[in-house]
Amino acid sequence: MDSDGTQDARGTHANPVPRARSAMPPMPSRAPGVPPLPDGAGFLSWVRTSRPEAAPGIWRFGHRPRAAEEPEETPNRQLLTGALVAFLVGWLVWSLLQNGYLGGWWALPFKLLVPDSWRYSSSKIGNLILYKGYELLIALVIMVAVGKLGRWGEVWRRFVVPLVKRPEPQQAPVPAPEEDPAEYPQLRAAGAVDAAERLAAEARAGRMGDVDHARIVRAWQGVRGGRFSLATFSGAVLQDGAAACLHPSGHRDLPTRLARHDLLTGQVRLGTTADDARNPYAYRGTGLGLGPELLGTSLLAVGPAGSGKTGTVVRPIAESLCLHALAGRAAVVVIGAAGAGLGPADAYDVVVQIGNPESVYDLDLYGGTTDPDEAAAVLAEALGGDLAEPHQGGDTRRSTTVLAQLLGPFRAVHGRFPSVPELRQLLDGAPGPLAALRKGLEDSGQESLLRELDARERQMGNPGDVGGILADRVALLDRPAFAAFFDTSGQSRPFSLKALDHPVRVRIDLPQRGHADASRMLARLVLAQFTASVAVREDRSLFACLVVDDATGVVTPEAVRGVQRLRSGNAGVVLTLRTLDDVPRPLRGPLLGATGCRMALSGLTPWDGQDFAEVWGKEWIEARDVTDRQIIAETPAGKVLHAVRRVITGKAPTARAVTVRQVERERWSASELAHGVPPGHAVLSLTTVTGEHAPPLLVDLRG
């Protein structure tokens, strides 16, 4: 049995692994986020760790909620000074009592409560013990009073306890069997007791991993949803145990993991929210985790080269999505330059290395569609989307019409779409190919398509015809380096984004050196195919995500509209940019508005910071204005006192006045974003698919 959504992705896997029961892949070395423990204790501790509900973006694994508002805390200097002054006061009171300066009233309770026979007994030692014991009691009373006054308990907790008390690792408590996730109570309640017992035994024996658990839970959701029968699920679990419902690749984990993942919540940890006054108190010091509920609103990360976009943002997210795909919960496509460090090839099912003769897979130029109009719309976005005007339509509509006038007749005659050289000749208006195409249409009696071809020939050479521009763009792909790619004759193994109905892991390497324009055009092509494919998916329970490492030249008016529609299709995109200047000025606001998660990394320019400051808006804060007013002495004694004070402090005596008022201020100003974000940090705002928001947070991406 395949898990829900893990059926064969139409032969799109890079390294197919036979589903042999006797040759299962090795288990992951440890559960994420916990140290390795023997006998499966690592997995049991991981699965039993609490994950309380939290605000968007908080790493929930082992999270301890904090108060929403920061409690008032006495400054360290003031606290220590108060404690010392209280000690000196207590010492002074005790000294005065001991030396009789305060009289003998403090001994009156001793005289009233202790019998005379005890006080005047012949035993001097007994009398001394009684008297000294009473003195010790008085000293303790004084110490308690001044200790409370000087807040010695707070001093102890703040300064002494961290030095003498070392926190011991706490193991997750073992819950009751009906509440223990390692005992699979949902299966037991549904009557699959044997399957639950088998899975629990696998967990205790150390043969269960986090991906296995997530994959089996996903398959169980398929049973609850009616996609599979309970008998089929139970039979697969009883036969294969933790290896049941495998991903079509046969893999149960990734070759390597660089980030921390929690597949129970679906989060990947990107860093730690800084303990900074600009962050809400509930977020300070907590881990920052992203999951499909946040990526479903799309993420835009902007930062200069070397700010950590690929290593600290793209790579962990791509790694997390690949784990979700192995669990049958997601489909992921990652685009970047060859050698960009997007993960090893073994972590993906399909690796398309455009321009590399050794590439096993090709890229379908037409997105796997058989509809000429749909193919023309997607291809027009790739070829001329960056030339379109920001308003609705623009050159994309005319480009779509030109391509449809050629793709429809060609497919009717040849039963396929044209290859890159053939498409270039048709757009150039070469007489031979057009004449052959006309003859084929006449022989088959395709009158409507003949009219399309006639219209194309009439437009050739007219002012405003975009056919020549499209031909120049296609010429970027008609190069010797790409001769073996974009084949339409069926001789290659093209990958199509129609496979997003299945939990595939795809990496597309773009040729950056010498082919930068072609790479940007191919990135636009993949983005256009992605937005078109997720809208018509049959299984929208799979989260689909496209990760574009360096989206320079990719953002177009149609791309922004496509990103806006992804949330309703359970899909999202992750885009990175070196600067917002790589996006046309009229599209910067719509792009920031279309993405629910926005990240500004360190090193941002003030111009980019201004755009982020505008989209993050303002907030009401409490501002304190402090005014120092000089005090004028009116009496001779006051003047002498002020003179002495001026000699000692070097300043004139002043009176301080504090005014508190509510003011509206930018959450993060352009100057703060440009100059106030430390290296290795970023400012990130979040929005979930349900509409919950997290304000801009200063995050340490190295923590």
KOLDREN-113957 format. One record per residue (C-alpha): y negated, x negated, z negated; residue in one letter. Coordinates in steps of 0.1 Angstrom, whole numbers, padded with zeros to 4 digits, always signed. Layout:
residues N
YXZa...
END
This chain:
residues 703
+0000+0000+0000m-0035-0013+0008d-0062-0006-0017s-0089+0019-0009d-0109+0005+0020g-0088-0027+0024t-0070-0017+0056q-0068-0043+0084d-0102-0049+0098a-0091-0046+0134r-0080-0081+0136g-0112-0096+0125t-0099-0120+0099h-0104-0157+0104a-0072-0170+0087n-0047-0141+0085p-0022-0146+0057v+0013-0129+0060p+0019-0103+0034r+0049-0121+0020a+0058-0111-0015r+0073-0145-0024s+0043-0166-0014a+0013-0152-0033m-0019-0172-0035p-0026-0192-0067p-0043-0173-0095m-0079-0181-0105p-0081-0208-0132s-0101-0186-0156r-0119-0154-0161a-0156-0156-0155p-0179-0162-0183g-0153-0172-0209v-0135-0205-0216p-0099-0210-0205p-0075-0197-0231l-0037-0197-0231p-0013-0169-0225d-0038-0146-0207g-0061-0145-0237a-0090-0155-0214g-0086-0123-0192f-0081-0101-0223l-0112-0114-0239s-0132-0110-0207w-0120-0074-0201v-0126-0063-0237r-0161-0078-0241t-0187-0052-0246s-0210-0043-0217r-0236-0019-0231p-0259+0001-0209e-0291-0019-0202a-0323-0019-0182a-0321-0028-0146p-0314-0065-0140g-0301-0074-0175i-0268-0093-0175w-0246-0068-0194r-0216-0090-0202f-0218-0096-0239g-0254-0083-0240h-0270-0076-0273r-0299-0050-0269p-0333-0059-0283r-0361-0037-0295a-0384-0023-0268a-0415-0036-0285e-0420-0071-0300e-0421-0070-0338p-0451-0086-0354e-0442-0121-0365e-0462-0143-0388t-0471-0177-0371p-0451-0206-0384n-0481-0224-0399r-0493-0194-0417q-0459-0187-0431l-0453-0222-0444l-0488-0223-0459t-0483-0190-0477g-0449-0202-0490a-0464-0234-0503l-0493-0217-0520v-0470-0192-0536a-0449-0220-0550f-0480-0237-0564l-0491-0205-0580v-0457-0200-0596g-0457-0235-0609w-0492-0231-0623l-0482-0198-0641v-0451-0215-0656w-0471-0245-0667s-0497-0223-0684l-0469-0203-0702l-0452-0235-0714q-0483-0250-0728n-0494-0218-0746g-0526-0212-0726y-0516-0176-0719l-0506-0169-0755g-0472-0159-0768g-0469-0124-0754w-0443-0134-0729w-0419-0142-0758a-0423-0107-0773l-0393-0091-0755p-0371-0120-0768f-0382-0113-0804k-0377-0075-0801l-0343-0076-0784l-0326-0105-0801v-0314-0098-0837p-0330-0119-0865d-0295-0131-0875s-0291-0147-0841w-0325-0163-0840r-0324-0177-0875y-0288-0187-0877s-0278-0221-0890s-0266-0231-0855s-0294-0250-0838k-0274-0253-0806i-0270-0216-0805g-0307-0210-0811n-0316-0235-0784l-0292-0219-0759i-0307-0184-0766l-0343-0196-0762y-0337-0217-0731k-0318-0189-0715g-0347-0166-0721y-0371-0192-0706e-0348-0195-0676l-0349-0157-0672l-0387-0158-0672i-0387-0186-0647a-0364-0166-0624l-0387-0136-0627v-0417-0157-0617i-0397-0173-0589m-0387-0139-0575v-0422-0126-0577a-0438-0156-0559v-0409-0159-0535g-0415-0123-0524k-0452-0129-0522l-0447-0161-0502g-0419-0147-0480r-0395-0174-0488w-0367-0153-0474g-0383-0154-0439e-0388-0192-0443v-0351-0196-0451w-0340-0174-0421r-0364-0190-0396r-0361-0227-0405f-0331-0234-0427v-0304-0211-0414v-0305-0225-0378p-0300-0260-0392l-0270-0253-0415v-0253-0224-0398k-0235-0230-0366r-0225-0199-0347p-0188-0196-0343e-0173-0182-0310p-0165-0145-0316q-0135-0131-0299q-0137-0095-0286a-0121-0072-0311p-0089-0055-0300v-0096-0018-0295p-0072+0010-0300a-0046+0014-0272p-0062+0046-0259e-0095+0027-0256e-0083-0007-0245d-0091-0014-0208p-0063-0040-0208a-0038-0011-0215e-0051+0010-0186y-0055+0043-0205p-0066+0062-0173q-0033+0056-0157l-0014+0066-0188r-0035+0098-0190a-0026+0107-0154a+0011+0101-0160g+0015+0067-0144a+0029+0052-0177v+0052+0027-0160d+0025+0014-0138a+0002+0010-0168a+0029-0009-0187e+0035-0032-0158r-0002-0040-0154l-0007-0045-0192a+0023-0069-0192a+0008-0089-0163e-0025-0091-0182a-0009-0104-0214r+0012-0129-0195a-0019-0144-0178g-0010-0133-0143r-0040-0109-0140m-0074-0120-0128g-0108-0103-0127d-0105-0097-0089v-0070-0082-0094d-0083-0059-0121h-0113-0048-0100a-0091-0043-0069r-0066-0022-0088i-0094-0001-0103v-0107+0005-0068r-0073+0016-0056a-0070+0039-0086w-0104+0055-0075q-0088+0061-0041g-0060+0080-0059v-0085+0100-0079r-0104+0108-0047g-0073+0120-0029g-0070+0092-0004r-0036+0080-0018f-0009+0097-0037s+0000+0087-0072l+0035+0079-0062a+0024+0055-0036t+0001+0037-0060f+0027+0035-0088s+0053+0022-0064g+0030-0006-0052a+0021-0016-0088v+0057-0015-0100l+0068-0037-0070q+0039-0062-0070d+0023-0061-0104g-0011-0077-0104a-0008-0086-0067a-0006-0049-0057a-0031-0035-0032c-0040-0069-0018l-0069-0075+0005h-0057-0079+0042p-0063-0117+0040s-0038-0119+0011g-0063-0138-0010h-0068-0129-0047r-0098-0151-0054d-0123-0174-0037l-0115-0211-0033p-0145-0220-0055t-0171-0203-0076r-0205-0217-0083l-0221-0187-0101a-0210-0165-0130r-0197-0131-0120h-0187-0100-0138d-0167-0077-0116l-0164-0049-0142l-0202-0043-0138t-0204-0058-0103g-0231-0083-0114q-0238-0119-0105v-0259-0139-0128r-0289-0156-0111l-0306-0171-0142g-0323-0163-0175t-0354-0142-0181t-0380-0166-0196a-0391-0161-0232d-0426-0156-0219d-0453-0132-0232a-0457-0118-0197r-0421-0105-0197n-0413-0073-0216p-0398-0080-0250y-0365-0063-0242a-0359-0088-0213y-0369-0120-0229r-0341-0145-0232g-0315-0122-0215t-0295-0131-0185g-0306-0118-0151l-0278-0100-0131g-0279-0084-0097l-0253-0059-0084g-0249-0034-0056p-0270-0009-0075e-0299-0032-0070l-0290-0048-0037l-0287-0013-0023g-0325-0012-0022t-0326-0046-0004s-0340-0079-0016l-0368-0100-0002l-0372-0136-0015a-0402-0157-0005v-0406-0194-0013g-0413-0227+0004p-0386-0251+0015a-0369-0267-0016g-0378-0238-0039s-0341-0228-0043g-0337-0198-0020k-0304-0208-0006t-0288-0225-0036g-0299-0202-0064t-0303-0168-0046v-0284-0166-0013v-0253-0185-0022r-0246-0167-0055p-0252-0133-0039i-0230-0141-0009a-0203-0153-0033e-0205-0121-0054s-0202-0099-0023l-0172-0118-0011c-0155-0111-0044l-0164-0075-0041h-0148-0075-0006a-0116-0090-0020l-0116-0061-0045a-0120-0036-0016g-0155-0025-0027r-0178-0042-0002a-0183-0056+0033a-0206-0086+0038v-0221-0104+0067v-0239-0137+0060v-0262-0153+0086i-0277-0188+0084g-0280-0222+0100a-0249-0243+0105a-0244-0264+0074g-0268-0244+0052a-0244-0243+0023g-0235-0206+0024l-0199-0212+0011g-0167-0227+0025p-0151-0213+0055a-0120-0203+0034d-0142-0179+0015a-0146-0157+0046y-0123-0138+0069d-0144-0144+0100v-0165-0174+0108v-0185-0172+0140v-0199-0206+0149q-0222-0199+0178i-0226-0230+0200g-0195-0247+0185n-0167-0250+0210p-0142-0250+0182e-0152-0216+0169s-0123-0192+0168v-0145-0161+0170y-0171-0149+0194d-0200-0125+0188l-0201-0091+0206d-0235-0090+0223l-0233-0052+0225y-0221-0044+0189g-0187-0030+0200g-0203+0002+0214t-0193+0018+0247t-0225+0039+0249d-0250+0022+0274p-0280+0038+0257d-0269+0026+0222e-0262-0009+0236a-0295-0010+0253a-0314+0000+0222a-0298-0027+0201v-0301-0054+0228l-0338-0045+0234a-0345-0050+0197e-0330-0085+0199a-0346-0095+0231l-0381-0080+0227g-0384-0067+0191g-0408-0094+0181d-0430-0086+0211l-0434-0049+0201a-0466-0035+0187e-0465-0026+0150p-0471+0011+0158h-0442+0034+0167q-0425+0025+0200g-0443-0005+0216g-0425-0027+0240d-0391-0019+0224t-0390+0016+0240r-0398+0002+0275r-0373-0026+0270s-0346-0001+0260t-0353+0019+0292t-0351-0011+0314v-0318-0022+0299l-0303+0013+0300a-0311+0015+0337q-0289-0015+0343l-0262-0013+0316l-0252+0023+0325g-0246+0016+0363p-0228-0017+0356f-0204-0002+0331r-0196+0027+0354a-0187+0003+0382v-0170-0025+0363h-0157-0007+0331g-0175-0032+0309r-0210-0044+0301f-0224-0074+0320p-0220-0110+0307s-0251-0131+0299v-0253-0146+0334p-0248-0112+0351e-0274-0096+0329l-0299-0123+0337r-0294-0119+0374q-0299-0081+0371l-0331-0084+0351l-0344-0110+0376d-0338-0086+0404g-0314-0108+0423a-0306-0090+0456p-0269-0098+0457g-0259-0083+0423p-0281-0053+0427l-0267-0046+0462a-0231-0049+0450a-0239-0026+0421l-0255+0000+0444r-0224-0001+0467k-0201+0005+0438g-0221+0035+0427l-0222+0049+0462e-0184+0045+0466d-0178+0063+0433s-0203+0090+0439g-0224+0083+0408q-0256+0100+0419e-0273+0101+0385s-0267+0064+0379l-0280+0057+0415l-0312+0073+0405r-0314+0051+0374e-0309+0020+0396l-0335+0032+0421d-0360+0036+0393a-0353+0001+0381r-0358-0014+0416e-0391+0005+0420r-0405-0009+0387q-0396-0045+0396m-0427-0066+0402g-0451-0039+0390n-0477-0048+0364p-0464-0041+0329g-0428-0044+0339d-0409-0060+0310v-0379-0069+0331g-0391-0105+0337g-0398-0110+0300i-0363-0098+0291l-0348-0121+0318a-0366-0150+0302d-0352-0140+0268r-0317-0137+0282v-0321-0171+0297a-0322-0186+0262l-0286-0175+0258l-0276-0186+0293d-0272-0222+0283r-0243-0246+0286p-0239-0247+0248a-0233-0209+0248f-0211-0208+0280a-0180-0199+0260a-0197-0172+0239f-0208-0135+0244f-0178-0129+0267d-0173-0093+0279t-0141-0099+0300s-0117-0097+0270g-0107-0133+0271q-0123-0142+0237s-0120-0128+0202r-0154-0111+0197p-0165-0099+0162f-0182-0066+0161s-0202-0051+0133l-0182-0019+0138k-0157-0036+0114a-0180-0027+0085l-0157+0002+0077d-0134-0024+0062h-0140-0049+0034p-0146-0079+0057v-0162-0112+0048r-0182-0126+0077v-0202-0157+0081r-0223-0163+0113i-0236-0199+0118d-0266-0200+0141l-0275-0231+0162p-0308-0243+0148q-0312-0277+0165r-0326-0273+0200g-0320-0235+0200h-0344-0221+0174a-0357-0193+0196d-0321-0183+0205a-0312-0184+0168s-0340-0160+0159r-0330-0137+0187m-0294-0136+0176l-0305-0129+0140a-0325-0099+0153r-0294-0088+0172l-0272-0089+0142v-0297-0071+0120l-0301-0044+0147a-0264-0040+0150q-0260-0039+0112f-0286-0011+0107t-0270+0009+0136a-0234+0004+0124s-0239+0013+0087v-0255+0046+0098a-0223+0058+0115v-0197+0044+0091r-0167+0066+0083e-0162+0051+0048d-0196+0049+0030r-0180+0042-0003s-0179+0006+0007l-0211-0012+0000f-0223-0031+0031a-0247-0059+0028c-0263-0083+0053l-0276-0116+0040v-0300-0135+0062v-0309-0170+0051d-0343-0176+0067d-0355-0144+0084a-0383-0161+0103t-0389-0141+0135g-0364-0114+0124v-0388-0088+0109v-0399-0063+0136t-0413-0028+0134p-0378-0013+0141e-0362-0037+0116a-0385-0025+0089v-0376+0012+0097r-0339+0003+0097g-0342-0013+0063v-0358+0018+0049q-0328+0039+0060r-0301+0016+0045l-0303+0030+0010r-0289+0064+0020s-0260+0047+0037g-0249+0026+0007n-0261-0006+0023a-0287-0032+0019g-0301-0065+0032v-0311-0098+0016v-0339-0116+0035l-0354-0150+0027t-0387-0163+0041l-0406-0196+0036r-0439-0177+0037t-0451-0142+0045l-0470-0158+0074d-0437-0157+0093d-0441-0119+0094v-0469-0103+0115p-0498-0093+0093r-0494-0055+0100p-0458-0056+0089l-0461-0074+0056r-0471-0043+0036g-0444-0021+0051p-0418-0049+0046l-0427-0053+0009l-0426-0015+0006g-0392-0011+0023a-0375-0036-0001t-0369-0025-0036g-0364-0060-0050c-0390-0086-0044r-0389-0122-0054m-0417-0148-0053a-0404-0183-0060l-0424-0213-0072s-0447-0230-0048g-0460-0198-0032l-0493-0200-0014t-0523-0180-0028p-0523-0159+0004w-0487-0149-0001d-0494-0143-0038g-0521-0119-0029q-0497-0097-0010d-0472-0097-0040f-0500-0090-0065a-0511-0060-0044e-0476-0045-0042v-0469-0051-0079w-0501-0033-0089g-0519-0033-0122k-0512-0023-0158e-0531-0013-0189w-0532-0040-0216i-0549-0045-0249e-0577-0070-0247a-0593-0087-0277r-0628-0100-0276d-0637-0124-0304v-0673-0131-0313t-0685-0157-0338d-0719-0149-0354r-0737-0175-0375q-0744-0165-0411i-0779-0171-0423i-0781-0178-0461a-0810-0161-0479e-0807-0176-0514t-0811-0212-0525p-0775-0213-0538a-0762-0199-0505g-0781-0225-0485k-0767-0253-0506v-0732-0239-0502l-0737-0236-0464h-0750-0272-0463a-0719-0285-0481v-0696-0265-0458r-0714-0279-0428r-0709-0314-0440v-0672-0309-0447i-0663-0289-0415t-0689-0301-0391g-0696-0265-0381k-0721-0239-0392a-0707-0210-0412p-0698-0181-0390t-0685-0145-0392a-0659-0135-0367r-0660-0100-0351a-0629-0088-0331v-0633-0060-0305t-0601-0044-0292v-0601-0024-0259r-0578-0012-0231q-0583-0028-0198v-0565-0027-0164e-0553-0060-0151r-0529-0072-0124e-0494-0077-0136r-0493-0111-0118w-0524-0124-0100s-0524-0144-0068a-0535-0175-0087s-0508-0171-0114e-0481-0167-0087l-0494-0198-0068a-0500-0221-0098h-0484-0206-0129g-0447-0203-0118v-0428-0235-0130p-0404-0253-0107p-0370-0237-0106g-0385-0203-0116h-0393-0171-0098a-0411-0138-0104v-0388-0109-0096l-0393-0071-0096s-0363-0048-0093l-0355-0012-0083t-0322+0005-0084t-0308+0030-0059v-0315+0058-0084t-0351+0049-0087g-0352+0029-0120e-0377+0001-0120h-0381-0033-0137a-0415-0048-0138p-0421-0083-0124p-0401-0108-0145l-0405-0145-0148l-0369-0159-0144v-0355-0193-0148d-0331-0196-0119l-0314-0227-0135r-0304-0210-0167g
END
